[in-house]
Amino acid sequence: MKPNPIHHSRRDFVKLSTAAIAGLSPLAGGIPAPVFAAGNDRFRVGIIGCGNRGSGAAANVLEADPAVEIVAVADPLGDRIEAFKAKVETLCQKLPGSPFQRLKLTPDTTFVGFDAYKKLLAIDPLDLVVICSPVAFHSLHLEACVRAGKNAFMEKPAAVDPVGARRVIAAGELAKQKGLAVGTGTQRRHEAVYLQNYRAVADGAIGKIVSGRIWWCGGDPRKVLERVEGEDDAHLMVRNWYQYVEMCGDHIVEQHVHNIDVANWFIGRPPQLAMGFGARTRRKLGNRYDFFSVDFDYGDDLTVHSMSRQINGCYQRIGEHLVGTKGSVMPGGKITGTGIKSKPDKDAANPYVQEHVDLIHSIREGKPLNEARGIAEASLAAIMGRISAYTGQVIRWTDLTERTDSPWYSLALKPGPEDFEAGPISIPPTGVVPLPGAA
Ligand SMILES: NC(=O)c1ccc[n+]([C@@H]2O[C@H](COP(=O)([O-])OP(=O)(O)OC[C@H]3O[C@@H](n4cnc5c(N)ncnc54)[C@H](O)[C@@H]3O)[C@@H](O)[C@H]2O)c1
């Protein structure tokens, strides 16, 4: 796949503006003026969370628009910020136009600590904040960002629990009122082949969708990190965030949310209930399961089966397959049974860059993209599947969204995001996991 050429942002936006089908907020009358330093040839970006995706997203946003300057960073781990600079430099070496020169950090705009995000958000002007912290912090960071009047790009998923996901929906609604944009790291919604297939399916190419299968079956992507001398539980837990449901939501939420989001997008609604199972068999640290198998019932006789697994050495499959009354579609691949020719374009723009092209363009045009609800609903569906597997019960959508008397409605995992600022926190014990039938 070719990198997205810097000067093609507008053309690419027009070509791919069907991303708006699912994400753009309606342009009702009374929407406030665009929130960025208009007339200025600089587009100032701050990054919260300077790990792998933070550095990748930094290179992507620099590539997306030649006016972008990264002017501030925030992370509780100072060593991550040093590694971030080196990684962004390496990533930028492959790009035209020396984009690394537009990483313009100073000691005054480099913030370390669990409250570092607040200091970054106090910078003015700041045209966009890119949130790449661990999942548990997303709702806190997005809400703070919108309250501070900043456009946001928040990585997926929205949250680890229903309370956090509903907080993201509320932040998204507030963003609409304030004329702010929210992008959400759902790059498939900005990828040419997905958009082509979405359009064809929406136009009836495969008839009515009657069933589906979605997969994120891969290996275990993260190493367990040992405590460094003098390190407290809070810092060790965020370095190993991937191992704890309280931090990542388990892998059905953290990774598989992408495929659940595609199913929701193509079907046009979130599932009504989930029944699933899963287990932990061999993890060394933390409290996540190794695999999940969940039936998502979308109502109207439509069921999507979801499989997610993180075990090395097993068959790997990541993707989606939806079957309709007239044909079927792999949303990231081909449509079959209909005579329609649809296949991935190897020259298409890099979706990790395109999502920033689309977001920045929407901010400049005063038509702010708002993807908050979509990612919150995909995350809620994944959380619904996780709770079903953990408990062995059927979990309904309304348990997480409407029924305040449901035990799951007010589920807020602890430690929560604010607890890290208040400190101290204790790391949950390893291997203590919910037992279906007893949880
Ligand atoms: N869209 C995608 O395809 C994609 C791919 C990879 C990761 N992600 C998402 O990106 C996010 C980050 O993942 P990663 O792989 O970069 O993890 P990482 O561990 O490499 O980086 C996370 C960074 O956040 C920092 N951090 C921790 N707590 C913080 C806080 N309270 N405030 C600010 N920073 C904090 C950490 O110190 C670290 O530098 C996750 O939500 C993940 O799901 C998305």
The ligand as an SDF file (V2000), in Angstrom:
LIG
                    3D

 44 48  0  0  0  0  0  0  0  0999 V2000
   -6.2960    1.7960   15.4540 N   0  0  0  0  0  0  0  0  0  0  0  0
   -5.4310    0.8170   15.5700 C   0  0  0  0  0  0  0  0  0  0  0  0
   -5.2850   -0.0250   14.6780 O   0  0  0  0  0  0  0  0  0  0  0  0
   -4.5840    0.6970   16.8030 C   0  0  0  0  0  0  0  0  0  0  0  0
   -3.3950   -0.0330   16.7620 C   0  0  0  0  0  0  0  0  0  0  0  0
   -2.6440   -0.1190   17.9400 C   0  0  0  0  0  0  0  0  0  0  0  0
   -3.0950    0.4620   19.1150 C   0  0  0  0  0  0  0  0  0  0  0  0
   -4.2700    1.1500   19.1090 N   0  0  0  0  0  0  0  0  0  0  0  0
   -4.7840    1.7560   20.3510 C   0  0  0  0  0  0  0  0  0  0  0  0
   -3.9020    2.8080   20.7460 O   0  0  0  0  0  0  0  0  0  0  0  0
   -3.8910    2.9290   22.1550 C   0  0  0  0  0  0  0  0  0  0  0  0
   -2.4500    2.8680   22.6610 C   0  0  0  0  0  0  0  0  0  0  0  0
   -1.8820    1.6280   22.3080 O   0  0  0  0  0  0  0  0  0  0  0  0
   -0.2870    1.4550   22.1620 P   0  0  0  0  0  0  0  0  0  0  0  0
   -0.0760    0.2320   21.3660 O   0  0  0  0  0  0  0  0  0  0  0  0
    0.3130    2.7180   21.6740 O   0  0  0  0  0  0  0  0  0  0  0  0
    0.1470    1.2010   23.6680 O   0  0  0  0  0  0  0  0  0  0  0  0
    1.5810    1.5840   24.3130 P   0  0  0  0  0  0  0  0  0  0  0  0
    1.6800    0.8850   25.6130 O   0  0  0  0  0  0  0  0  0  0  0  0
    2.6460    1.3460   23.3110 O   0  0  0  0  0  0  0  0  0  0  0  0
    1.4550    3.1400   24.5460 O   0  0  0  0  0  0  0  0  0  0  0  0
    0.5660    3.7120   25.4720 C   0  0  0  0  0  0  0  0  0  0  0  0
    1.2060    5.0050   25.9570 C   0  0  0  0  0  0  0  0  0  0  0  0
    0.2720    5.7040   26.7670 O   0  0  0  0  0  0  0  0  0  0  0  0
    0.9640    6.1640   27.9230 C   0  0  0  0  0  0  0  0  0  0  0  0
    0.0090    6.3640   29.0080 N   0  0  0  0  0  0  0  0  0  0  0  0
   -0.3810    5.4930   29.9720 C   0  0  0  0  0  0  0  0  0  0  0  0
   -1.2530    6.0930   30.8160 N   0  0  0  0  0  0  0  0  0  0  0  0
   -1.3860    7.3600   30.3750 C   0  0  0  0  0  0  0  0  0  0  0  0
   -2.1020    8.4780   30.8720 C   0  0  0  0  0  0  0  0  0  0  0  0
   -2.8810    8.3830   31.9570 N   0  0  0  0  0  0  0  0  0  0  0  0
   -1.9850    9.6560   30.2080 N   0  0  0  0  0  0  0  0  0  0  0  0
   -1.2120    9.7640   29.1080 C   0  0  0  0  0  0  0  0  0  0  0  0
   -0.5030    8.7280   28.5930 N   0  0  0  0  0  0  0  0  0  0  0  0
   -0.5970    7.5410   29.2270 C   0  0  0  0  0  0  0  0  0  0  0  0
    1.9700    5.0520   28.2050 C   0  0  0  0  0  0  0  0  0  0  0  0
    2.9910    5.4800   29.0870 O   0  0  0  0  0  0  0  0  0  0  0  0
    2.4610    4.7490   26.8080 C   0  0  0  0  0  0  0  0  0  0  0  0
    3.4920    5.5910   26.4170 O   0  0  0  0  0  0  0  0  0  0  0  0
   -4.7940    1.7990   22.6650 C   0  0  0  0  0  0  0  0  0  0  0  0
   -6.0710    2.2870   22.9020 O   0  0  0  0  0  0  0  0  0  0  0  0
   -4.8260    0.8150   21.5310 C   0  0  0  0  0  0  0  0  0  0  0  0
   -6.0090    0.0460   21.5170 O   0  0  0  0  0  0  0  0  0  0  0  0
   -5.0060    1.3000   17.9800 C   0  0  0  0  0  0  0  0  0  0  0  0
  1  2  1  0
  2  3  2  0
  2  4  1  0
  4  5  1  0
  4 44  2  0
  5  6  2  0
  6  7  1  0
  7  8  2  0
  8  9  1  0
  8 44  1  0
  9 10  1  0
  9 42  1  0
 10 11  1  0
 11 12  1  0
 11 40  1  0
 12 13  1  0
 13 14  1  0
 14 15  2  0
 14 16  1  0
 14 17  1  0
 17 18  1  0
 18 19  2  0
 18 20  1  0
 18 21  1  0
 21 22  1  0
 22 23  1  0
 23 24  1  0
 23 38  1  0
 24 25  1  0
 25 26  1  0
 25 36  1  0
 26 27  1  0
 26 35  1  0
 27 28  2  0
 28 29  1  0
 29 30  1  0
 29 35  2  0
 30 31  1  0
 30 32  2  0
 32 33  1  0
 33 34  2  0
 34 35  1  0
 36 37  1  0
 36 38  1  0
 38 39  1  0
 40 41  1  0
 40 42  1  0
 42 43  1  0
M  CHG  2   8   1  16  -1
M  END
$$$$
